[in-house]
Amino acid sequence: MADTRCAIEGCSARIYAPGGTSALCKDHFLKFVVWRRRRGPAMFQKYAAMTMDERDTIVAEWQKSLIVEK
């Protein structure tokens, strides 16, 4: 994780945790966890068993649900 900024477009906050093969800031990571929780408890078990590349598809799906703030 050589990149020190959040993977979300327009966010320049420092990285906090991995989101697939990229990294997210604390605010976006917490929003991602809430989104996964809303999808049901099975999502946590499924996500934990995925490889980082497989997690990228879940993160990409979540990113589509974000509203771009201007």
C-alpha positions, 0 to 999 in steps of 0.5 A: 500500500505505497499509495497514501491516499484513499482510493475513492475519487475526490478523497484525499484523506490518509489511508486507514484500511484495505478495501480489496487491493486498494485502501480506504480512509477511515470514513469510507472504510466505516461506510463500507463496513456498514454497507456490508452489514446491511447486506446480511451476516453471510456477507461478512463470512463470504468476504472473509473467505475471499482473496483480495482480487475477489474483494475488489469486485465487492468494493467496486459494487459498493463504490457504485452506491456512493453519492459523489459530493461536490 
